[in-house]
Amino acid sequence: MPSAREQIRALVRSGRTFDQPARETRELQLEAAREAFAAHRERIPLLRTRADESGVHGIESPDDLVPLLFSHTSYKSYPLSFITGGRWDRLLRWYTTVSVVEPGDVDVEGVNDIDEWADRVTAAGHRPYITSGTSGKVSFLNCDTSDLGFLHDILENLTCWPDPLPTEPTRRGYLLAPASGPMRSIDGYRWHADVFVRPGETQLLTDEPIRVSELMSSALLRRRMAEGTATPQEISSFESASGAREEELGAAVAQIVDDIAAHRTEPLLIAGMNNQQFTLIQALRARGVPDGSLHPDTLVLSGGGNKGGALPDDYQQQFAAFYDGVRRVRSYGMTELQGSCLACEQGNYHVPPWVIPLVLDEPGEKLLNTEHGVVEGRFAFLDVSLEGRWGGLISGDRVFVDFSPCDCGRAGPTVLPDIRRYGDLGGEDKITCAATLDSYVRGMIHG
């Protein structure tokens, strides 16, 4: 008989992924959580330390998961000096504390920079997805080949759920992204293009790959500029390079705008992060393309929220107006999740069955879940589908989760649309367990 985790993964191809009875799903999820904990505790030192320190030796209820959750900063808890000093062996040792990668899996001999280090990890059968940040560091989130295969299954079976698209290459494609890079969004866009775009008809924002080193150096310099510690020469070089890059990308966007305007009566695929989508929409409007004028079989992928408040408050309304009548993927998610919580006809985000939602108080210490009704708190979860890392994580998002059946007729739980970052609600976002986790990792690396 298939394991509970295998049964849950199989639901992605069932045609009834979000239509499972709530009680049966909860029971299957709890058994899958036991399996995931047993498997990962033996392979991931940080999880084993958390379990030993908290005294959790088995999963009897969702409450047992709370002390095992990692902070959303755990995957960038390495000392920056490991990268700036070229200590690739130490960085690998850190990585083996938060993933299933073993020290002997990856050959770091002769590595020259962080991009080559990431390539070596990938060559060993893993995929270190990164998420950028403002601290000068990035998160490294390990996936293995089965995780990547499962992500592709989600794409093929759930794109535009609850009315999934047939996987036919019938569109002309525009990816507002580089040619490649260790970011899940880029892989997702390319996979969508492979499935839904006619061969040879995909245009990219740039043919250059995105590099981890560029993301880190840019974020680090921005932080130093904000702190007033960057030198005038560093600022001048940064501004010159940024200006040249903006001019290059501006020309690429203009070319894409012209092409979309010329082909807007055809089915298209338009994929990009929210800030890029907003720039594109403004340029298309200026080019004379009216709202709601794209072919109805056009597929639009967007995401990334509004980090830093770079977009106007009504950017989602502007997206809805311009892309009125087309197929849009509407979801709530993050790189740390396999897939996303997908929006139903009522606009509520249904949590996929391989994700156990855990609503915590603001410090991230107490579980607030209920069997019925709406609960407000910090969004945390256990993704039982993950093989390459432990799927238990505390996010920085303040959410309302409804555990009652949705008005669409499907069982809960659902995340309601009013989602914000705790840091955006005033004050600094602090999670009680974050410092403790960092101390565990430092002890494992140096101990």
C-alpha positions in Angstrom: 0.0 0.0 0.0 1.4 3.5 -0.8 2.6 5.6 2.1 0.5 8.5 3.3 3.0 10.9 1.7 2.7 9.0 -1.6 -1.1 9.1 -1.4 -1.1 12.9 -0.9 1.3 13.5 -3.8 -0.9 11.4 -6.0 -3.8 13.8 -5.4 -2.2 16.3 -7.7 -3.0 14.1 -10.7 -6.4 12.9 -9.4 -8.6 15.7 -10.9 -10.0 16.2 -7.4 -7.0 17.8 -5.6 -9.0 20.3 -3.6 -12.2 18.3 -3.3 -11.2 15.8 -0.6 -13.3 15.5 2.6 -11.8 17.6 5.4 -11.7 15.0 8.2 -10.1 12.3 6.0 -7.6 14.8 4.7 -6.5 15.8 8.2 -6.0 12.2 9.2 -3.9 11.5 6.1 -1.9 14.6 6.6 -1.1 13.7 10.2 0.2 10.3 9.1 2.2 11.9 6.4 3.6 14.3 9.0 4.8 11.3 11.0 6.4 9.8 8.0 8.1 13.1 7.0 9.4 13.7 10.5 10.8 10.1 10.8 12.6 10.4 7.4 14.0 13.9 7.8 15.0 13.7 11.5 17.6 11.1 10.5 19.0 13.2 7.7 18.7 16.9 8.7 20.8 17.8 11.8 18.9 21.0 12.6 15.6 19.2 12.7 17.1 16.5 15.0 18.4 19.2 17.3 15.1 20.9 17.4 13.4 17.6 18.3 15.9 16.8 21.0 15.7 20.2 22.6 11.9 20.3 22.6 11.4 16.7 23.6 9.3 15.9 20.5 9.9 12.3 19.6 6.7 11.7 17.6 3.8 13.5 15.9 0.5 12.9 17.7 -1.2 16.2 16.9 -0.5 19.4 15.0 0.7 21.0 18.3 3.7 18.7 18.2 4.8 20.4 14.9 5.1 23.9 16.3 8.5 23.4 18.1 9.9 21.7 15.0 9.2 24.6 12.6 12.1 26.5 11.2 12.1 30.3 11.0 11.9 31.8 7.6 15.5 33.2 8.2 16.9 29.7 8.9 17.8 29.1 5.3 20.1 32.1 5.3 21.6 31.6 8.7 25.1 31.0 7.4 27.8 33.6 8.2 28.3 35.9 5.2 32.1 35.5 5.7 31.8 32.0 4.3 31.0 33.5 0.9 33.1 36.7 1.1 36.1 34.6 2.3 35.6 31.7 -0.1 35.0 29.1 2.6 33.0 26.8 0.3 33.6 23.8 2.5 32.1 25.6 5.5 29.2 26.8 3.4 28.5 23.3 2.3 28.7 22.1 5.9 26.1 24.7 6.9 23.9 23.5 3.9 24.0 20.0 5.2 22.5 21.1 8.5 19.3 22.4 6.8 18.9 19.9 4.0 19.3 16.2 3.1 22.6 16.9 1.3 25.5 15.0 2.8 29.0 16.5 3.1 30.4 13.9 0.8 27.7 14.5 -1.9 29.3 17.6 -3.3 32.8 18.3 -4.5 33.7 21.9 -3.7 37.4 21.5 -4.6 38.5 24.5 -6.8 35.2 26.4 -6.4 35.8 30.1 -7.2 32.5 31.8 -6.4 29.0 31.3 -5.1 27.6 30.6 -8.5 30.0 27.7 -9.0 29.2 26.4 -5.6 25.5 26.3 -6.4 26.3 24.6 -9.7 28.3 21.9 -7.9 25.3 21.3 -5.6 23.0 21.0 -8.6 25.4 18.6 -10.3 25.2 16.4 -7.3 21.4 15.9 -7.9 20.0 18.7 -5.8 18.6 22.1 -6.7 19.4 25.0 -4.4 16.6 27.5 -5.1 17.4 31.0 -3.7 15.2 33.9 -2.5 16.7 37.3 -2.5 16.7 39.7 0.5 17.9 43.1 1.7 20.5 41.9 4.2 23.1 41.0 1.6 22.3 37.3 2.0 20.0 35.0 0.1 18.1 31.9 1.3 19.2 28.5 -0.1 16.2 26.1 -0.3 17.1 22.6 -1.3 15.0 20.5 -3.6 15.8 17.0 -5.0 14.8 15.5 -8.3 11.5 14.2 -6.9 10.6 17.6 -5.6 11.2 19.1 -9.1 9.1 16.4 -10.7 6.3 17.1 -8.3 6.4 20.8 -9.1 6.1 19.9 -12.7 3.1 17.7 -11.9 1.5 20.7 -10.2 2.1 22.9 -13.3 0.6 20.3 -15.7 -2.4 19.5 -13.6 -3.4 22.7 -11.7 -2.5 25.7 -13.9 -5.6 28.0 -13.7 -7.5 25.8 -11.2 -10.4 25.4 -10.7 -10.7 25.4 -14.5 -7.3 23.9 -15.4 -5.8 24.5 -18.8 -5.2 21.6 -21.2 -1.4 21.2 -21.7 -1.3 22.2 -25.3 1.4 24.4 -26.9 -1.0 26.9 -28.5 0.4 30.3 -27.4 3.1 32.9 -28.2 5.3 33.4 -25.1 6.8 36.4 -23.2 8.9 35.7 -20.1 9.8 38.8 -18.2 12.8 37.0 -16.8 16.4 36.1 -17.6 17.3 33.0 -19.6 18.1 31.0 -16.4 18.9 31.2 -12.8 18.5 29.4 -9.4 15.1 30.9 -8.7 11.9 28.8 -8.7 10.0 31.5 -10.5 12.4 31.3 -13.4 12.1 27.5 -13.7 8.3 27.8 -13.4 8.1 30.3 -16.2 10.3 28.1 -18.4 8.3 25.0 -17.6 5.1 26.9 -18.5 6.6 28.0 -21.7 7.6 24.4 -22.6 4.0 23.2 -21.9 1.8 26.1 -23.2 3.9 27.9 -25.9 4.5 27.0 -29.5 8.1 25.8 -30.1 10.4 28.7 -31.0 8.0 31.4 -30.0 9.2 32.4 -26.5 10.8 35.8 -26.0 12.9 36.5 -22.9 13.6 39.8 -21.1 17.3 38.9 -21.4 19.4 36.0 -22.7 21.8 36.4 -19.8 21.4 34.2 -16.8 20.8 35.7 -13.3 23.8 35.1 -11.0 23.6 34.6 -7.2 26.7 36.7 -6.8 25.1 39.7 -8.5 22.0 39.4 -6.3 24.1 39.2 -3.2 26.5 42.0 -4.0 23.6 44.3 -5.1 21.7 43.6 -1.9 24.8 44.1 0.3 25.7 47.4 -1.4 22.1 48.7 -1.0 22.3 47.9 2.6 25.6 49.6 3.0 24.3 52.6 1.1 21.3 52.8 3.5 23.7 52.6 6.5 25.9 55.3 5.0 29.0 53.0 4.9 29.4 52.6 1.1 32.3 54.5 -0.5 31.6 57.2 -3.1 33.4 55.0 -5.7 31.2 52.0 -4.9 28.1 54.2 -5.2 29.2 55.7 -8.5 30.1 52.2 -9.9 26.7 50.8 -8.7 24.7 53.7 -10.2 26.6 53.5 -13.5 26.0 49.7 -13.8 22.4 50.1 -12.7 21.8 52.8 -15.3 23.3 50.7 -18.1 21.2 47.7 -17.0 18.0 49.7 -16.9 18.6 51.0 -20.4 19.2 47.5 -21.6 16.1 46.1 -20.0 14.1 49.1 -21.1 14.9 48.3 -24.7 14.0 44.7 -24.2 10.6 45.6 -22.6 9.9 48.0 -25.6 10.5 45.2 -28.0 8.2 42.9 -26.1 5.6 45.6 -25.9 5.7 46.1 -29.7 5.4 42.3 -30.2 2.4 41.9 -27.8 0.7 44.8 -29.4 1.1 43.2 -32.8 -0.1 39.8 -31.7 -2.7 40.6 -29.1 -5.5 38.9 -31.0 -3.6 35.6 -30.6 -3.4 33.5 -27.4 -0.3 34.6 -25.5 1.6 33.5 -22.4 2.8 36.5 -20.3 4.9 35.7 -17.2 6.7 37.9 -14.8 6.9 39.2 -11.3 4.4 41.9 -10.2 6.8 44.9 -10.6 7.7 43.7 -14.1 4.1 43.1 -15.0 3.1 46.6 -13.8 5.8 48.2 -16.0 4.6 46.1 -18.9 1.0 47.1 -18.4 1.8 50.8 -18.2 3.9 50.5 -21.4 1.1 48.6 -23.3 -1.5 51.2 -22.2 0.8 54.0 -23.5 1.2 52.0 -26.7 -2.5 52.2 -27.2 -3.5 48.7 -26.0 -6.7 49.1 -24.1 -7.7 47.2 -21.0 -9.4 43.8 -21.6 -8.3 43.6 -25.3 -6.0 40.5 -25.1 -7.1 37.2 -26.6 -9.3 35.3 -24.0 -7.0 32.2 -24.1 -4.0 34.3 -23.0 -2.4 32.9 -19.9 -0.9 35.4 -17.3 1.5 34.4 -14.5 2.5 36.9 -11.9 3.6 37.0 -8.3 6.0 38.4 -5.8 3.7 40.6 -3.8 4.6 44.3 -3.2 7.8 44.1 -1.2 9.0 47.5 -0.1 5.8 49.2 -1.3 7.3 49.7 -4.8 3.9 49.4 -6.5 0.8 51.5 -6.0 -1.9 50.3 -3.6 -4.3 49.5 -6.4 -1.8 47.5 -8.5 -3.9 44.3 -8.2 -7.0 46.2 -9.4 -5.0 47.5 -12.3 -3.8 44.0 -13.2 -7.4 42.8 -13.1 -8.6 45.6 -15.3 -5.9 45.2 -18.0 -6.0 41.4 -18.0 -9.8 41.3 -17.9 -11.2 38.3 -19.7 -7.9 36.3 -19.9 -6.7 33.2 -18.0 -4.8 34.3 -14.8 -3.1 32.1 -12.3 -4.4 33.5 -8.9 -2.6 32.1 -6.0 -1.0 32.8 -2.6 2.4 31.1 -2.0 6.1 31.4 -1.5 9.3 29.7 -2.7 9.3 27.6 0.5 6.0 25.9 -0.6 5.6 23.2 -3.3 3.1 24.9 -5.5 0.7 27.5 -4.1 -2.7 28.0 -2.4 -4.9 28.4 -5.4 -7.9 30.8 -5.7 -11.4 29.4 -6.1 -14.4 31.0 -7.7 -15.0 33.0 -4.5 -11.4 34.4 -4.5 -10.3 32.4 -1.4 -7.0 30.6 -1.5 -7.4 26.8 -1.0 -4.5 25.2 0.9 -3.3 22.1 -1.1 -3.6 18.7 0.7 0.2 18.2 0.9 0.4 21.4 3.1 -0.7 21.4 6.7 -1.6 25.0 7.6 -0.5 26.1 11.1 -1.8 29.5 12.3 0.4 30.8 15.1 0.3 33.8 17.4 2.6 36.7 16.4 5.7 35.5 18.2 5.3 32.1 16.5 5.0 30.1 19.7 1.4 29.0 20.1 -0.9 27.1 17.7 -4.2 28.8 17.1 -5.8 26.3 14.7 -9.5 25.3 15.1 -11.7 22.9 13.2 -14.2 25.6 12.2 -14.2 29.3 11.7 -11.7 32.0 10.9 -8.4 32.4 12.8 -6.0 35.4 12.5 -2.3 34.9 13.0 1.1 34.1 11.6 1.1 31.7 8.7 3.2 28.6 9.3 3.0 25.2 7.6 4.4 21.7 7.1 4.7 20.7 3.5 4.8 16.9 3.7 5.6 16.5 0.0 9.2 17.8 0.3 12.1 15.3 0.1 15.1 17.7 -0.2 14.5 19.5 3.1 12.2 19.7 6.1 9.0 21.3 5.0 8.1 22.9 8.3 8.4 26.7 8.3 7.2 29.9 10.0 6.6 32.7 7.6 6.5 36.5 8.1 2.9 36.7 6.8 -0.2 37.8 8.8 -3.2 35.8 7.5 -6.8 34.9 8.1 -7.4 31.2 7.7 -11.0 29.9 7.4 -11.2 26.2 8.6 -14.9 26.0 7.7 -16.1 24.9 4.3 -15.7 27.6 1.6 -18.6 29.3 0.0 -17.5 27.7 -3.3 -18.7 24.4 -1.8 -15.3 22.8 -1.2 -13.9 21.9 2.2 -11.4 24.2 3.9 -9.0 25.4 5.0 -8.6 28.5 2.9 -6.4 31.6 3.3 -8.5 34.7 2.9 -7.3 37.5 0.6 -6.3 40.0 3.3 -2.6 39.0 3.6 0.1 41.3 4.9 3.7 41.0 6.1 4.1 41.5 9.9 6.8 44.1 9.2 4.3 46.1 7.1 1.9 46.4 10.1 4.2 48.6 12.0 7.5 47.8 13.9 10.1 45.1 13.2 9.0 41.6 12.6 10.5 39.3 15.2 10.0 35.6 15.6 10.9 34.1 19.0 12.6 31.0 17.6 14.7 32.8 15.0 17.7 33.6 17.2 17.6 30.1 18.7 17.7 28.4 15.3 20.7 30.6 14.2 22.6 29.6 17.4 21.9 25.9 16.6 23.3 26.2 13.1 26.4 28.1 14.2 27.1 25.4 16.8 26.8 22.7 14.2 29.1 24.4 11.8 31.8 25.3 14.2 31.4 22.6 16.8 
